[in-house]
Amino acid sequence: MMAKMDKKFKVPKRHKILNLIDKMYKEEKEKIKQKLATARRITTGLDIWTKKGLIASFLGVGTCYFKPEDNTAEHKLLNLKEMVHPHTAESISTLVEESMEEWGIPRQKVLTTITDNDSNLRASFHKHADVATTSEEDSEAEHDNDDYEHQEGENDRYDYGAIDWTPCAVHTVQLVVNMVQMEPLIRRLLEKVRHLVNKFRKSSVATSVLQC
């Protein structure tokens, strides 16, 4: 199209376009890494998407941090990594570790990680919590043996092995809604409401009366 508009215009080759896209990606990635490095605390979020037919699955790793310069929270999608079946806690932990290393996020900076209530996602962070508890106990034992009075510092409160897990509030509320819908009285009421709504959706006369 541009060649038709201007005979002097040379359409760039596919290789050049790919190089330009790759360059832009690396520049933007470096900017985000610098922002993550200056953030005091970071909250991460995980979710798993599966294509229809279970032909492929992906783990999304997002982050949120506070920007003091303009008093706003900033959200970024860091990675969308393809997963292999089965979705074990170990495989999830491995992908999360890869993302943290790729973006230069030390684990002690992660305030908490938000996921849905999937058992495998929860188990992947329980593993880290166990490691953190062991590390803290070993650390306390060493200080007792050395008879050393140590003041608690920021790095001590957030051990490298510790990632707190927080259940997604929206997903938890949805689980409660699903439980309520299973009650016989609520189910009968919902069925009557759906039946009534369907009548209005299929009748133009009823719809016009309702709008009046």
Backbone torsions as a table, in degrees:
resi	resn	phi	psi	omega
1	MET	NA	-45.8	-179.9
2	MET	-66.3	-32.5	178.1
3	ALA	-66.7	-33.8	177.5
4	LYS	-70.2	-35.6	-179.6
5	MET	-74.4	-36.4	-178.7
6	ASP	-139.8	113.6	-177.7
7	LYS	-62.9	-25.4	-177.7
8	LYS	-80.5	-14.6	-178.0
9	PHE	-72.6	131.1	178.5
10	LYS	-106.0	120.6	179.3
11	VAL	-67.4	123.1	-179.2
12	PRO	-65.3	148.7	179.1
13	LYS	-74.0	161.1	-178.5
14	ARG	-58.7	-39.9	-178.2
15	HIS	-63.3	-38.6	-179.6
16	LYS	-68.7	-41.6	178.2
17	ILE	-60.4	-43.8	179.3
18	LEU	-62.8	-39.3	178.6
19	ASN	-65.0	-39.4	178.8
20	LEU	-65.6	-42.1	178.5
21	ILE	-63.8	-43.1	179.6
22	ASP	-63.9	-39.2	178.8
23	LYS	-64.9	-44.2	178.5
24	MET	-63.0	-40.3	179.3
25	TYR	-62.1	-45.3	-178.3
26	LYS	-65.6	-38.1	179.1
27	GLU	-65.3	-45.1	179.4
28	GLU	-67.6	-37.1	178.5
29	LYS	-63.0	-40.6	179.4
30	GLU	-65.1	-38.1	177.5
31	LYS	-62.8	-43.4	-179.8
32	ILE	-66.4	-39.7	178.8
33	LYS	-61.7	-38.0	178.1
34	GLN	-66.4	-38.8	177.9
35	LYS	-66.6	-41.2	178.3
36	LEU	-64.5	-33.9	-179.9
37	ALA	-68.4	-31.9	-178.7
38	THR	-87.8	-12.7	-179.9
39	ALA	-69.3	137.9	-179.1
40	ARG	-73.3	-45.9	178.0
41	ARG	-137.0	150.0	-177.2
42	ILE	-131.1	135.6	173.0
43	THR	-107.6	130.2	179.5
44	THR	-109.3	156.5	178.1
45	GLY	-136.0	141.0	-178.1
46	LEU	-125.5	146.9	172.5
47	ASP	-156.1	152.8	-178.2
48	ILE	-116.6	130.0	175.2
49	TRP	-114.6	140.2	177.8
50	THR	-125.9	132.1	178.1
51	LYS	-69.3	158.6	177.2
52	LYS	-61.0	139.6	-178.0
53	GLY	83.4	3.8	179.3
54	LEU	56.0	35.0	-177.7
55	ILE	-82.4	-19.4	178.9
56	ALA	-163.5	149.6	178.3
57	SER	-132.5	151.0	-177.4
58	PHE	-137.2	142.1	175.7
59	LEU	-104.9	117.5	177.2
60	GLY	-91.8	131.3	179.6
61	VAL	-119.4	111.6	179.6
62	GLY	-115.1	168.8	-179.5
63	THR	-144.7	154.4	176.3
64	CYS	-139.3	135.8	179.3
65	TYR	-148.7	160.1	-176.6
66	PHE	-93.8	133.3	177.7
67	LYS	-102.8	104.3	-177.0
68	PRO	-67.6	-23.8	-177.4
69	GLU	-65.1	-30.9	177.4
70	ASP	-128.2	12.2	174.8
71	ASN	55.6	46.8	178.4
72	THR	-134.1	158.4	174.0
73	ALA	-95.2	140.1	-179.3
74	GLU	-119.4	132.4	-179.3
75	HIS	-111.3	136.5	178.8
76	LYS	-137.7	139.4	170.7
77	LEU	-91.2	113.1	-175.3
78	LEU	-82.3	-48.9	-175.6
79	ASN	-145.6	153.5	169.5
80	LEU	-131.6	92.0	-171.5
81	LYS	-98.7	135.3	177.8
82	GLU	-73.8	139.2	-178.8
83	MET	-111.8	157.0	174.7
84	VAL	-108.7	151.2	178.0
85	HIS	-83.2	146.0	-1.7
86	PRO	-81.5	160.1	-179.5
87	HIS	-84.1	75.4	-177.5
88	THR	-80.7	161.6	177.9
89	ALA	-61.6	-35.8	-179.9
90	GLU	-66.0	-42.5	179.9
91	SER	-67.2	-36.4	177.3
92	ILE	-65.0	-45.0	179.2
93	SER	-59.8	-40.1	-179.1
94	THR	-63.1	-44.5	179.6
95	LEU	-66.3	-37.6	177.6
96	VAL	-65.1	-42.6	178.2
97	GLU	-61.1	-41.6	179.1
98	GLU	-61.8	-41.4	179.9
99	SER	-65.8	-43.3	179.8
100	MET	-62.2	-41.5	178.8
101	GLU	-68.6	-40.5	-178.9
102	GLU	-61.7	-37.8	-176.6
103	TRP	-98.3	5.1	175.8
104	GLY	65.7	39.8	-179.9
105	ILE	-103.1	109.8	176.1
106	PRO	-69.3	143.5	-173.8
107	ARG	-63.6	-30.7	-179.4
108	GLN	-68.2	-13.5	178.5
109	LYS	-86.6	-15.9	-178.3
110	VAL	-78.4	113.8	-178.8
111	LEU	-70.3	-48.2	177.8
112	THR	-162.9	162.6	176.0
113	THR	-121.5	128.9	-176.6
114	ILE	-103.3	128.6	176.9
115	THR	-141.3	175.0	171.5
116	ASP	-77.1	-171.3	-174.3
117	ASN	-92.4	21.8	177.6
118	ASP	-60.6	134.1	-174.5
119	SER	-63.4	-36.7	-179.5
120	ASN	-68.9	-38.6	176.8
121	LEU	-64.5	-42.2	179.0
122	ARG	-64.8	-42.2	-178.0
123	ALA	-64.1	-33.7	-178.2
124	SER	-64.4	-29.2	179.3
125	PHE	-92.2	-24.0	173.2
126	HIS	-63.1	-34.3	178.1
127	LYS	-60.8	-45.2	179.7
128	HIS	-66.1	-36.7	-179.3
129	ALA	-63.8	-38.9	177.8
130	ASP	-62.4	-42.2	179.2
131	VAL	-63.0	-40.1	-178.5
132	ALA	-64.7	-42.6	-179.5
133	THR	-62.1	-42.7	179.0
134	THR	-63.0	-42.3	-178.9
135	SER	-63.7	-40.6	-179.5
136	GLU	-65.7	-40.8	179.5
137	GLU	-64.6	-42.8	178.5
138	ASP	-63.3	-39.8	-178.9
139	SER	-64.3	-42.3	179.6
140	GLU	-64.9	-38.9	179.6
141	ALA	-63.7	-40.8	179.7
142	GLU	-63.5	-41.4	-179.7
143	HIS	-67.2	-36.3	178.8
144	ASP	-65.3	-41.1	-179.4
145	ASN	-66.6	-35.2	-178.2
146	ASP	-82.8	-5.3	-177.2
147	ASP	50.3	49.9	-174.7
148	TYR	-116.3	125.5	178.4
149	GLU	-84.7	112.7	-172.7
150	HIS	-116.3	128.1	176.7
151	GLN	-82.6	138.7	-178.1
152	GLU	-69.2	125.9	178.6
153	GLY	-110.7	177.4	-176.0
154	GLU	-64.3	-40.7	-177.9
155	ASN	-70.6	-24.7	-179.9
156	ASP	-76.1	-35.6	-178.5
157	ARG	-73.1	-25.3	179.1
158	TYR	-120.3	82.0	-178.6
159	ASP	-64.6	153.5	-177.4
160	TYR	-60.9	-26.3	-178.1
161	GLY	-86.1	-2.6	-171.5
162	ALA	-100.9	122.0	168.2
163	ILE	-130.2	113.4	178.7
164	ASP	-73.1	145.5	179.6
165	TRP	-111.7	134.0	178.6
166	THR	-125.1	124.6	178.4
167	PRO	-69.6	143.4	178.8
168	CYS	-65.6	125.1	-177.0
169	ALA	-64.0	-41.8	-178.4
170	VAL	-63.9	-44.1	180.0
171	HIS	-65.0	-38.4	179.0
172	THR	-65.5	-41.9	177.8
173	VAL	-62.6	-39.0	179.2
174	GLN	-64.5	-36.7	176.7
175	LEU	-64.0	-38.2	178.0
176	VAL	-65.6	-42.2	178.4
177	VAL	-60.6	-42.6	179.0
178	ASN	-62.8	-38.5	178.3
179	MET	-65.4	-40.9	179.9
180	VAL	-64.4	-38.9	-179.0
181	GLN	-65.6	-19.2	179.3
182	MET	-79.2	-13.5	178.6
183	GLU	-67.1	135.4	-176.6
184	PRO	-55.8	-43.6	-178.8
185	LEU	-64.9	-43.6	179.7
186	ILE	-66.4	-39.6	-178.7
187	ARG	-63.4	-42.3	179.3
188	ARG	-65.2	-39.4	178.8
189	LEU	-64.1	-43.4	-179.8
190	LEU	-64.4	-38.4	178.6
191	GLU	-63.5	-40.0	178.3
192	LYS	-66.5	-40.8	179.7
193	VAL	-65.9	-42.7	178.4
194	ARG	-62.2	-41.5	179.5
195	HIS	-62.1	-41.1	179.3
196	LEU	-67.3	-42.5	179.4
197	VAL	-63.9	-40.9	179.4
198	ASN	-62.2	-34.8	178.1
199	LYS	-63.6	-41.4	179.1
200	PHE	-69.9	-34.5	-179.1
201	ARG	-69.8	-27.7	-176.6
202	LYS	-98.1	-5.4	-177.4
203	SER	-121.6	115.7	177.6
204	SER	-68.8	-32.0	179.0
205	VAL	-65.7	-46.6	179.5
206	ALA	-64.1	-37.5	179.4
207	THR	-64.5	-42.6	-179.7
208	SER	-66.5	-36.8	177.5
209	VAL	-65.5	-40.0	179.5
210	LEU	-64.2	-39.2	180.0
211	GLN	-68.4	-28.9	177.5
212	CYS	-73.1	NA	NA
